[in-house]
Amino acid sequence: MATDQDTIERLREENAGLREELERLREQIARKEERTRLILQAALEGFHVVAMNGDILDCNPSFARIVGYERSELLSMNIAQIDRQEPGEIAALLEELRAKGAMRFVTRHVHKDGRPIDVEVSAHLVSIDGEEVFSAFSHPITEQIRREQALRESEQKFRAIFDETSMFIGLLTPAGELIECNRTLAEFTGARSGEGRGEPLWQAPFWGGDARAEERVKACVQKATSGVPAACEAVLHGPGGRAATLELKMKPILEASGETVLVIAEGYDVTELRRAEAERASLQEQMIHAQEATIRELSTPLIPLDAGILVTPLVGRLDKVRIGQLLERLLHGVVAQRATTVILDVTGVPMVDAEIADALLRAAQAVKLLGAEVILTGVGPEVAQTMVSIGIDLREITTLSSLQSGLHHALSRSRGRRRSGGRRVGGNGSGAPGA
């Protein structure tokens, strides 16, 4: 009997200890449940529990705020009343969730005021007191979707600008490697999608193997990589012998630290501009030549007066070039005009040195060989002194003090020849003016 009594007391003590442990565990579980409840109540994400038939069993305040209902209202509603999907689709979704045990998906709830709300849902199949239910966390993504859509539209716009612009555009790494090129560049060069990516721009085949062009492009890229905008010019080659002169502009994209993270290469087709510039330069050169010819004619004018008389008034400083032009015009003019007398007027010549005086004498002698008389007028004291000092022989040249006296002399000789019926034998270098 004593032994049985001891056993009973021991069992009572053990049961009391077990009850205390059970109570402690219950309190611990209750605290955890309360903590979980408080966390769920305070969570910014919506939380709701849904039965297998779609009835809403529980939810936190955030979920109620998301859909605009009171919690008490939601506990009497079915998930189909706030979800935009068709009832059959909701049933299929719940069945799929039951089969998989957990799912993350995007759906659209309807706010109490009727506006749609895009939400991302993370749902799990759980068992509570032997009953299977769905617990789900959800958060609105309407703004996120709107921002993503705006970003996509912005990217589409920029992509359209990037591809449809007439410029040749390439994006480069700081090392000058090609990341991407726009459609204009790809279509002109015949590059296939992805071709040339990862390779330095200056090693691309569309420079036609021109080492100088490659060096210019390389130097331009390296300067831009250092953070300084750069520019150069190179010829871009495409299939079928196509070529375009590009004005390349390299622009660095810098991060906050000032380090280059990207280089934009913009190529402007200046082929027509360079061609127009070359044509303009050619026209300017032709114009300059024409102006020079006009100046030569004006600087050595040949004026026909009476029949057979040519007057060349010389003005300004004489040099070898003007004397050469003078001789050429005189000889052609004497032959073309069948001149018998040529008057060289040096009234406007300030100085005649030995070389110029000798050249004038040779010009007069050449004219005389064509059968025309040469009259030198306007010889001033300084010019006369120069000619005398260098021993110029003027015996074969008539010299008069003024152009007026020279004209008078030439006209008198011309009238005298006409009265006497004399004529000049000219053009063969053997005749002489008639008396």
C-alpha angles and dihedrals in degrees: 000000000000090000093052090049092053091051092051092051092049092050091049090053091049091049091049090051091048091050090051091049091047091050090049091051091048091051090047091050090046091052090049091048091049091047091049090047092050091047091050091046092052096040116117090216118080116252126193139163119219128193121229089261091053099258114145107240100177142350140177126242092260092060090048090051091049094057095031098238132120115252090242090055093050093051088064095047137084121234088241089068093064100032121086094213122103114264090248091053091050091051090050091049092051090048091050090049091051090051096047098036094220136034141173116208144151121241139157125249125196117234118224089253090056101254118130121246121198111216137180111222129200107193132182134188109235136171119230117185089340093309120115114227137160120247115196139183118203137178130186115256099175092112091043091052090047091051092046090049091048089048091050091049090048091049090049091052093047090044090052090050090045093051103033099046116107090231121099105239132186131174115218138189117237086263089060095252115150113249099172141341129206126248093259092060094041095050094046094049095037091235116167122228110290094004113144095012114143092023126106111267093233091058093057114122094233092082087074095237091291103155093197092053091048091051092050092050092046093051090047093051093047092051091051090048088058087061099261122114111242139189138196140157129242140157116252116210129206137178119293094034095293115158135176130187107230129200100210121206119189117201122187121220108214130199123218092276090057094249118138111246100169140013122211115207113201119187121196117198105234096164095116091041092054090045090051090047091051091049091048091050089050092049090047090052091050089048091050090051090049091048091049090051090050091048090050090052092047093046092051104030120184110204120189113213125166118000109301096005122114124183123200112186110195119206130183133006116340123218137169093274094053092044089052091049089047093053093048093049093044095053093046092044094050091053096042095045095037086230123191097185132036120191115203107195115195097174091119095047108102097194139014118191126194095270094050093044090052090048091051090051092051090048090052091049091050091051090048090054087060089057100257128126117238120216117189112203136179097036105166127204095264093048091046092049090050092051093048093046093054093044100245110180107224097169092111092048125072109228123196132177099239143020089243092058090045092053090047091050093048094047092048091052091046093051091046091053092049092050093049092044091236121153137190125249100217144163099046100072093240104086133081132211113277120252 
